[in-house]
Amino acid sequence: MNSVLEARRLVISGQVQGVSFRAAMVTEARRHGARGWVRNLTGGQVEAVIGGSGETVALMIAWARRGPPAALVTQVLVEEAQPEALTDYEHFIQIASL
């Protein structure tokens, strides 16, 4: 199991629910070997916590700013997150919505 070197919390706004954003993010994150989770928020946003190497985290932030083809991302807030919070995640998964 690879260790998580960096972690970030993302809150993605725009037309990001009902457009397969979470499923596409899981696919992209697994392609890059990221760990963590993604979920819908009640306010119409998507929240994700992404961990991995600095390069992996940067690639996922860049992807979140674009999203899948049907999405229209208007804003991505990025905050530091504790890598230790992701030690129980071997992969990147979709979790229950808030």
Secondary structure, DSSP 8 states (H G I E B T S, - for coil): -----EEEEEEEEEE-SSSSHHHHHHHHHHHHT-EEEEEE-TTS-EEEEEEE-HHHHHHHHHHHHH-STT-EEEEEEEEE--GGGGTT-SSEEE----
